């Protein structure tokens, strides 16, 4: 691993990008069966090297504890045998998916006889900048390879040893299958200047996808001279409607908040219709959350109904806690809930719990988010749960891709015309 000392960062990054460009042209022409075989080889290497990966991860965890990383960050960083096995299975699932490259999105025969098709093609070179989660290394590599792209991976220093061990497995798999190993490259220097250099490489790097906290993503956007797909925060909501079934509402809210609080699709705000306060449902939900050690920060009406809630301040409605903390607000109507979500939410994932079909349909149509759910936990907003095998990220943008991004979302398209001598008059 290269340190920050005595490094020509600009030269290193140019060489990295040049290799990626050459590899992108090669892998784009590599048959889908061969790319799938490479992914299967990567999965085997991950399983075979599980002990090494876990041991290297232990070094990162120890360093993280000494550096004072939060429990949520340590959870994201942690790899045990079960998580490595899940990483390998994710790579296998991606390998087994339909190859998106060359798919015809639409086609027609024009009146002049031209056969016109809109065909999926790789984007080219993708830069992934991410924090903590070392599984992103294998997920991103697999999705980019499946979609015929080359990828440059820049992980955080907190996962330095873990990412290097995973990258070694990826390289072994590519070489075993006869695929250019430069199709997947990990940035080895820890020098922060490398990020700025890579983000400025117009004409070589085609797209950047940052994965991490809001500060990282905003820093990437400010520096980038290449396109960026992003989500800043995961301020997700559960709205309990007047007609919500009590046990379902409790189960969904607790799962959305507690099942894994340190991830972006965990719910941060609970909105409850005033009728669900009158019938005691708000208290039941709050009690269930409190039993799971969730700190509740409520509006005045919430605190009047449940004395265990602390007073919420304005900043709580916009907060991504990534912890066992939840903001709670009583609303007078579905319309007020929707307005609150669209004002304070991050356009990530929002759910309604209701037995009212009309209310559900209104919520689905009116909430402006990438993922909108009825009667299920926000935790299902995930590439694996969507059948994508994994995700390159969850986009809250409206351009190109939205929601969990799988292999198909890492393609663009070209128009292909086949004629027999037509000219335009």
N, C-alpha and C positions, 0 to 999 in steps of 0.2 A: 504494500500500500504506500503510495507516494505521500509524503508530508508536505507542509507548506514551504519548507526551506528549499532554496536553490531550484525553483521550478520555473521554467518558461511557460507560464500559464496559457498565454495566448497561442503559442506554438503548439502546446499540448492539445488544446481544444480544437485548433484547426485540423490537426492530424486525426483526432477523434472523429470530427465531422466528415472529413474526406473519406475515411474508411467506411463510415456509415453510408455515405452517398453511394459508394461503389457497391457495398453490400445490398443496399436497397434495390439497385437495379438487378442484381443477381437474384435476390430472393423473390422479387416480383415475377420473375420468369421461371421460378422453381415450381414444379407441379405440386398441387395441393396434397397429393399422397405423400410426397417426399417431405413436405413441411409437417404433415401430421406424424410421420415416422420420427422426425426430429423431436417433436414434442413428447412422443411416447418414450424416447430415449432420455429426455430430460426428466420425466417423471420417475423412470427407473433409477436414475442417478440420485435424485432427491431421497428416494427410499433407502438406497444403499448407503448414502452418506448421512443418514439421520443422526447418528451419534456425533459425527463431526459438527453438523449444523447446530445441534443443541448445545454442544460444548462451547462453540464459538459464541452462541447467543448468550450463554451464561456470563461470558466476559463483558458483553454489552450491558447486561442487566446489572452486574456489579458496578460498572462504571456509572450507569444511570442512577443507581441508588446513592452513590457518593456525590453525584452532581445534583441531587435533590429533585429528580424527576417526579412528577405527580404519580399517584397510583394509576390514574387513567392512562398516562403515557407509558408507564411500565407494563400495563396490561397489553397495550398495542404492540409493544416491543417484544413481549415474551413469546418464545417458541418452545413447546415441549413436543414429545413424540407425536401426540395426537394432532397438533397443529401442522407439523411437517407432513404427516400423512394426508391431511386435508389439502395442503398445498399441492402435493403430488396428484391427488384425485382431481383437483381443479384443472391441472394441466392436462390430465387424461381426458376429462370432459371436453375441454376446448379442442383437443386433437380430434375427437370424434364428431365434432360439429360439422355441418355442411360448410364447405369452403365458400366464403363470400366473394372471393376474387373471380371475376368473369360472369357473375350473376347478371342476368338481364332484368333491369328494374321495370322497364317498359319498352314497347316496340310497336312499330306501325309501318305500313307500306304507304308511301305518299302517292298522290294521283299520277305523278310522273314516273312511278315505278321504283323510286329509291326506297330501299329497305333501311329504316332508321331504328337504331337501338340505343338505349341509355344503359351503360354497362358499368358495374362496380369495378373500381381499380384501387390499388393501394394509395395511401396519402404520400408515402415516401419515407422520410426520416422523422421520427417522433421523439421528442425529448420529454422524459418524465422526471419531474423534480418532486421528491416526497420525503416525508418525515416518519420516523419511528417504525412503521409497520414493515418488517422485512419480507412478509409474504407478497408485498407489492412487486418485489423484484421478479419473482417467478410468474405472478399473474400478468404483469405488464409484458414481460418477455413472451409469454405464451400467446397473448392476444395480438400483439404486434406481429409475431411470426405467422400466426394463423391468417392474418389479414394481409400478408405479403409485404409488411413494412420492416425497416430497420429501426432499432430503438437505442437511444442513449439514456441510461439510467443514472440519476444523481440522487442517491439516498443521503439521509442525514448522518452526521458523525456518530450519533447515539447508536446507530445500527451498523457500524463500520465492519465489525467482524462477521456478523450474521450475513450481511449482504455479500461480502466477499466469498463466503462459503457457498452460498446459493448460486452466485454467479459462476463459480467453478463447475458446479453441476450442470448449469445451462451450457457452458462451453463444451463440456464433455459430450452432452447430448447432440449438439450441433455438429461437432466433428465426427461423431459416430455415424450420423446420417448423411454426411457429405454436404452439409450446408455451410455456407460461409460463416465462420464464428463471429465475424465482425457485424453480423446482423443484430447481435445483442452485445452492447458494450456498457460496462459500468465505469463511471468517472472515478478514478482512483485517487486523485488529489483531493485533499480536504480544504484546499485554499478556496475561500468564498468567491474570489475573483473569477473562478471558472464558470460560475452561474451566469454572471454578466456577459462573459465572452460568448457562451453558448446561446444566450437569449438574443444576441445581436447578429447571429449568423443567417441573415436573409439569403435565400438562394441555395442554402445547404440543408438547414433544418426547417421542415415544413410546418411543424405544429408543436406546441408545448402544452402539456397537461400537468399542472401542479396538484399535488395531493398533500394536504397538511392543514395546519391552522390558518386562521384568517390573515395573520401577519405575514406568513410565508407567501400566501397567494397574492396579497396586495403588493408585496415586494416584487414578485415575478411580473405582475401586470405592469408595474411602473417602469421596470427595466426593459421589457420585451419589445423587440422590433419584429417579432414573428407572431403569428396568430396564437392565442391562448384560449383554451377551453377550461372553465373553472367552476368551482362553487366556493363561495367565501365562508359560509357557516351552515350548520344544520340546525336551525331553530325550528324544530318540528312540533306540531300541535296535535292533540287529541281533543275533539269537541264532543261532549256528551249531550246529545239532544234531549228534548223533553220526553220523547217516546222510548229512550234507550232501555234495553233490558238490563236489569241491575247487575246480575252476575257477569254478563258479558262485558259491561262497562268497566267493572272492577278488574276483571281478568286482562282485558286489552290494555287499560291504562297502566297497570302494574308491569305488565310485560314490556310495554313501549318505553317505560322509564328505567326499569330495574334490570332487565335481562342482560344488558351490556351497556351501562350508562356512558362509557367513554367513547362511543362511536357516533358518527354524524347522523344516523337515522334513529337515534334514541329521542324520545319525546322530551321537550324542555318545558312546554306550557300545556296546561289543562284548562280548557274552557268548558263551563258547565251551564246549561240552560237553567233559568231561575226556577222552572218547575221541578227540576231534579234536585234543587235545594229543599223545596217544600216537602217532597216525598222522602227525604232523608238519604238520597243516593250520593250526594256530595260528601256527606259525613262518612258513608261506607267506603268510598274511594279514598278519602283522605286517611282514614284509619288504616286501610290496607297498605297505603304507601308509607305511613309512619312506622308500621310494623316492619317494613323493609329498610328502615333507617333513612328514609328520604326526608330531607329538610324541605318543608313547604313554605312558600312565600306567597301570601294571598292578598287579594283585594279586601276592602272593608267588609263586604258581604260574605266573603269566604271566612274571614276571621270571626265574624259574628256567629257563623254556623259551626266552625271548628276552631276551638281556642288554641289548638296546638300549632297553628300556622303563624309564622312571623309576618310582619308587614312588608308587602311588596313595594318597591319603588319603581319609578318609570323605567329605569334601565333593565329591570327584570323581564319586561315584555320582549326585549330585543336580545336577551342573553342566550348564548350557547354554553351551558354549564359544563357538559361532558363529565358530570359528576352526579351524585345522589342528591340533587337539588331540583325542585320543580316549582314553577310559578303557576298560580291557580287564580282564575278570574271567573266570576259569575256574569253571564250575559243575559239580556232580556229576550233575545231572539236569534234565530238562525242567521238572519241578515247581519246582526251585530257580530256574531262569531266570524262570519266570512270577512267582514270589513276589518276586524282585528287581525286575522291571519294575513290578509293581503297587505296590511300596513306594516305589521311587525315581523312577519315570517320571512324566511330566507329562500322561499320558492323551492324547497327541497321535498319534504314529505309531510302531508297533513291528512288526518283521518277523522271521520265522523262515526259515532256509534248511535244508531237509530233503528227503529222499527218502521219508520215512516218513509215509504218509497219516494214520495215527492220531495221530502227533505233531502234524502240521499242524492237524488238526481240534481237538485238545485246546488248542493254542495259540490258535486263533481264538476258541474259546469262553471260555477262562479269562482272557485278557489284557483288562483293563478300559480300553480306549483307544478314541478316536474312529475310528481307522484301524488295522486289523490286517491284515498282509500275509503271504503265503506266496511265497517264492522270487522276490521282486522288491525293488527299492530303495525305501527310505523316501521318496526324492525324488518318487515318483509321487503323494504326498499333496498334491494341488494341484487347484484348481478347473478350470484349463485342461485338465489331464490327465484329469480326470473328465468332460470334455465339458460343463462348465458355462460355458465361454467365459472366465470369470474367477471370482474369489471375493471376497466382501466380507470374508472372514476365515476362519480355521480354528478353529471353536469346540471347546473341550474341556469345555464345560459339558454337562450331561445334560438340561437343560430347553430346550424349543423347538427348538433345532437343535444338531447335533453334526457335526464334521468340516468340510470345505470347504463354505461357504455360497454357494449360487447365488441366482438370482432367486426361485425358489420358496420359499427359506428366508427371504426378506424379505416374505413374506405371513403373515397369520394367517387366520382363517376366521370366517364367520358361519353361523348356522343359518337357513335360509329355509324357511318353511312356506307351502304354497299349499292353500287349502281352498275349500269351496263352501257356507259357512254353518255349519260345525261349531262347537259350543259345548261346554264341559266340564260334565258333570253332577256 
